[in-house]
Amino acid sequence: MRTKSIGKKKINIVTLGCSKNIYDSEVLMGQLQANGKEVVHEEKGDIVVINTCGFIDNAKEESINTILDFVEAKKNGEVEKVFVTGCLSERYMPDLVKEIPDVDQYFGTRDLPILLKHLGADYKHELVGERLTTTPKHYAYLKISEGCDRPCSFCAIPLMRGKNISTPIENLVKEAEKLARKGTKELILIAQDLTYYGLDLYKKRALAHLLKELVKVEGIEWIRLHYAFPSGFPEEVLDLVRDEPKICNYIDIPLQHINTEILTSMKRGTTHEKTTRLLDKFREKVPDMAIRTTLIVGYPGETEEIFQELKEFVRTQRFDRLGCFTYSHEENTTAYQLVDDVPQEVKEKRVEEIMELQSQISWEKNQERVGNTYKCIFDRKEGNYFVGRTEFDSPDVDNTVLVDATTHYIPLGEFTTIKITSAEEFDLYGEPV
């Protein structure tokens, strides 16, 4: 059968997974738009491109189910073509081709030019920093590097994303300037590992240098740091967070665990003592810093005693924000050679215990905010509330500030000073000053 032209077809980009995938989808959409294509994000289209996640079991299941749904839609004549890209496709392409052959083509994480060719478009090298953003226009993700050189035993990201490749500072500044001209006020810096940035290009850690250049960009008022690695953290970054008003007093630093034996097996390059010293340094240098972390429970060899050590660590450190996940036994990782000896129901119970403890900590910390005023930015209106954030909160994953829309009006995408009047575990309630 003759293949239909896709020149005038609407292309729907469906994004699954993390903020890095959101960024990649935005770049793809920018390229398609520059080629004169009609492109939408998670809306009805003739052609579907699914940007998948392959990180852990739940994410893989969601990606596979999404592929199957669109393959079924293709069989029913609701869409003409289905393309799959992203981490799941990179990692499991031979299996996917065999098990779901009705997908028109699979692509890896670094196959953008080839994907564009199949969509009837040319890869335009001159589009440095050009993206069709899918987030509200006042904030945007800025991916400063791709891939990861860390050897973490549980992590399959290097299998899917390859080695670390930093984007040159001048390119990132240009991208930030273009975003600012379009109304972006908040940049959220993302990478597999922010602290590794620049080692490949400049032979030294260059995150601080990058931040010094980004704060010069007119129109950008907040810069937020996501996904820092605890080993080799460049301490000069803390001085910038403390001294530069544009850099939020916020850091996302996934610690994963605290027991030294587990950390060694995880190949994290740190210990209980070193981790505690680093957190002490954070709070010494930036006393009002909000520290977000993520933890893994149920890693092979995690006894009840070791878990209690982790739980006590959470209790004493009193993190501002915390996420907790069950260990996922991922093939082709070094931890896959270990016995996955913690039953799933025990893993899930441990997640519940950690999150219950964190909920109490968050409630207590939020009570301390009552009566204070904060500069907030508002992302959306939801029901009877305007939903915003302080500098201590990242969109979608952290606490929110709620203002009653029946009695107050808050312009979306603008900074507004809010006095906090009451608080719950993960929400602050306030009114404009």
N, C-alpha and C positions, 0 to 999 in steps of 0.2 A: 504493500500500500504506500502511496506517495505521502511523505511527511508534510503536514500542513505548515505554512509559514507562521512564525510567531511574531512577525514584525509589528502587528497592530494588536496583539493580544495583551491583556492585563496580567501582570506577573505578581503573584502574591508570595511574599517572603514570610515564612513562619519561623519564629525564633524560640528555641528551647534552651534551658540551661542558664548559665551565669552572665554577668555583665560583659565578659569578653566576647561572648556570642552575640550579645546585643550590638556591640561595637562592630563586629565583623559583618553583621547583617546591614548595619547602617552604611558601611563602606560599599557593600555590594549594591545597595539601593542607590547610592550616589553615582556609582558607575553606570548603572542602568539608566538612570534619569539623564545623565550626560549624553547617553547614546540615543536619547529620544524615546525611550521605552516608558510605557505607563506602568508604574510600580506602586503596590500598596503593601501595607504591613498587617498581616493577620486579618485580612478582609477577603471577600470573594474575588477569585481571579481565575483566568483560563489556564494559566501555567502556575504550578506551585513549586517553590523551592523551600525545602525543610532544612533548617540549620540545627543539627542535632547535638545532643549532649551525651557523652559516654563515660561520665566520671564514676558514678556508683550505680548500684542495681536499680534503685528507684528511678533515676534519671534515664538509664538505658531503657527501662520498661516504658516510660512515658514516650521516649523517642520512637521506639518500635511501634507502639500503639498508634502514634500520630501518623507514621508512615503507612501502616495498614489501613487507617481510616481514609487517607487520601488515595491510596491504591483502589480501595473500594469505590470511592467517589469517581475515580477515573473509569472504572468498569461500568458505572452507572451513567457515564456521559456527563457528569457534573464538572469535571476538569479534563483538559486535553493531555497534559503532560505533568509528570511528577519527577522532580529532581531532588536528590538528597546530598547534603554536604555536612561539614562539621565533624566533631570529635568521634561520634559513633561510627560514621562512615569511614573516617580515617583508620580507626582501630579494627573494625570488623568487616571491611569491604568484601573480601572473598566470601565470608559467611552470608552477608546480606544479599549479595548478587545471587547466591545459590538459593537462599530461603525466601527472598522477596524479589523474584525476577521481573515483576511487572513495573518496577521503578524504571524510568527511562534511562537514567544515568546516575551513578554515584561519584562523588568527588571528595577529596581529602581536604584538610584544613588549609593547605597552601596551594590549592588549585584554582584560585579565583580567575586568572586569565582564561583557563580552559572552560570553567563554568560559564563565564561571560560569552565565550565563543558559541557554546551550545544554546545560549539564550539569544543569539543573533546580535551580540554586542562586542565591541573591541575594548580591551583593557587600556585605559588612558593613564599613562605614567604621569602626566602633568597634573593630575588631580590630587596633589598633595593636600591632605587635610579636608578634602571635600567629602561630606557625608550627608545622607538624608536622615537626620536624627529622628528617632522614634520616641524619645523621652520628651516631657514638657520642655519648651524651648529655654527655660531659665536654668536648667542644669543639663550637663552632658558628661558622658564617660570619655576619658582620654587615655587610650591604651599606649603606654610608653615602651613596652617591649612585648615580644612574642616568645613563647616557649619557656623552658626552664632547664637549668643545669643541675638542680639539686637532686640528690639520690634517694629521696624519701622512699622507704621500703613499701609503703602502702599505696603509693600514688602512681596512677597510670598516665598522668598528664604529659610527661616527656614522650611517651609512646604516641600520643595523639598530636602534640603541638611541637615536638622537636626541641632542639637546643635553643638557649636564650639568644634572641636577636634584638638588640636595643634600637629604637628609632632615634636618629640624630636630634640633638636639642633644637637646632634651627627649624627642623620640620615640625616638631611639636609646638614650638612657639607660633609658627605660621598657622597651624591648625587651631590653636587657642585663639589667635587673633580673628580668624574667620568665624569661629563659634561666637566670640564676643560681639562681632558685628551683627550677628543674627539674633542677639538678645540673650545669649548664655551668660549667667552671672556666677554659676557654681561649676567648677571642674572637679570631677571625681577621678583621681589618678588610679588606674588599674594596671595590673600585670600579674603574671604568675608569682613574681617576686620583685616588689619595688626596690628592695635594698640591693639587688644584684645589678640594677640599672647602670649601664655605662662601662662595665668591666670589659666587654667585648670591643667596644668602640674606642674608649679612652684609656683603657688599661688601669682604671681606678673606679671606685664607686662614685657615681656622678649625680645621685639624686639631689643632693644639696645644691649643686650647680644648676640643675634643671629648675628647681624651685625658685632660685634667685632670678632666673630669666622669666619664669611664668608670672611671678608677682608683678612684673612690669607691664603686663598686658592690661590695657585700659578696658574697663567694663567688667572684668572678672573681680568679684568681691570675696568669694570663698574658694579655697582649694582644699580638697579632702584626700587623705591618703588611705588607700585600701591595699590589703594583702602584702604587708611587710613580713620579712622572715626574721626570726629571733636571733639566728646565728650570723654574726658579722654585721650587726645593725650599725649604720654610720651615725655616730652620736652628734655630729654637727647638724644633722637634721632637726634634733631636738631644740637646738638654739634658735633655728629658724621658726619652728612652730611657736616657741615662746615669744619671739621678738617681732615676728611679721604678722600684722593684723589680718592679712588676707588668708593665711594658712590656718585652717580650723584646728582648734585644740582637740584633736580627734585622731585616733589611729586604729586601724584594723590589723591585728597581728595574730594570725592563727598559731596557737601554741601546741595544739593537738593533745598534749599530755604533760604531766609533771614528774612522774616517776622516772628516775634516771635509767633504770633497767629497760623500761619500755621505750624511752627516748633514744637509747642506744640502739635497740632493735629497729626502731623506726628510722634510724640514720639521720636524726635531726641535728646532730652536731652541737648539742648542748646538754645540760644537766639540770636537775632540780635547782641546785645552788646558783648556777649561771642565769637561769631564767628568772629567779627571784631577784637577783642583783640587777638585771636589766629592767625589770618592772620598777624597782626602787629608783633607778636612774631616771626613768620616765617621769615618775612623780616628783622627784627632786628638782628636775629641770623645768617641768611644766606641771605645776601643782593642780591645775584645773583641767588636765587632759582627760578626756573620755577614752577609755581603753576598751576596744571590742576584741573578743577572741572567739575561736571555735575550738571545740574539743572532740576527740574520738574516744568512745568507750567500747569495751569488748575486743580490743586488740589482742591477738594471740598471747597468752601468758598473763593476762590481766586477772589476777586473783582478787578475791574480795578485799584483802588487805591493801593491795595496790589501788583498788578503786576507792577505798576509804581515804587513802593519801590524796588522790585527785579531788575528792569531795571536800576534804579539809582545806586544800589549796584554794578552791573556789570560795569557800567560806571566809578564809582569811584575806584573800586578795580583793574581794568585793568588786569584781569587774562591773563596769558601767553597762556593758552589753555583752551577751554571750549566746552562742549557738552550740548545740551538742548533737552529735550524730553517732549512729552505730557503725562499727567497723564493717567494711565491705571487703570480702575476700576476692581481690581482683587478679585474674590470671595475667601472667607475664610480669608481675611485680615481684620483687624479692621476698616480700612477706607471704606470697602465695606458697612458698616452700614450707612455711610454718603450718602447724596444725591449728585450724580455726576452732579453738577449743572452748570458746565461751558461747553457750547456747543463745539462740536469737532472743528468747523470752527474757533471759538475764540481761542481754544488751539493752533491750527496750526498757526494762525496769530501771536500769542505771541511767538511761537518758531521762526518764521521768524524775528520778531523784535529783539529778543535777539541775534540771529546769525548774523543779519545784523550789529548790534552794535559791536559784537565781531570781525567780519571781519575787521571793521575799526580799532579797537584796535590792532588786530594782524598785520595789515599793518603798523601801526605806530611803533609798537615794532620791526618789521622786518627791517624797515628803519634804526633803531638805530644800527642794526647788520652790516650794510654795511660798508666795510672798515676794519672790525675786522677779526681776524683769529681764527679758532676753530679746535679742535681735533674732527674729524668725523669718523664714521664707515659707510661703504657702503654695503647695503643689496642686491642690484640687479641692472641690467641694463634694462632700459625701453625705447624703441625707441632710440632716439639719446642722451639719458642722463644716466649717472650713478646716482643712487638714494641713498643718504646717510642721516645720522642724526647727530646732535650734541648731547651732553649729556642732552640737554633740551627737547629732543624729543623721545617718545616711538614709536616703530614700529606700523604701520597701523592706528594709531589714531591721530598722531601729524604732525607737519610741516616736510618738507623734504629739503635736500640740494641737488641741481642738478648741475652736472658738465657735460659740453658738451663732449660727447663721440667721436665726430668727430675730436676734437683737443687735447683731453687728454685721458690718460689711467689710470684707478683707479682699483687696485686689490680689488675684492669683499671680504668682511669679514675681511678686514684689516683697521687699523686706519690710517688716512691720514690727514695732516694739510691742511685746506682749507681757503683761503681768500675769504670773501664774496664780490661780485662785484655789485650785485643788488638784489632786493627783491620784492616779490608780497605779497598778503594777507597771503598765507599759504606755500609759497615756497621761499627758499633762493637760489640764483645762485652764484656759486663761481668757483675758479680754484685752483689747488694744488700749494702750496708754494714750 
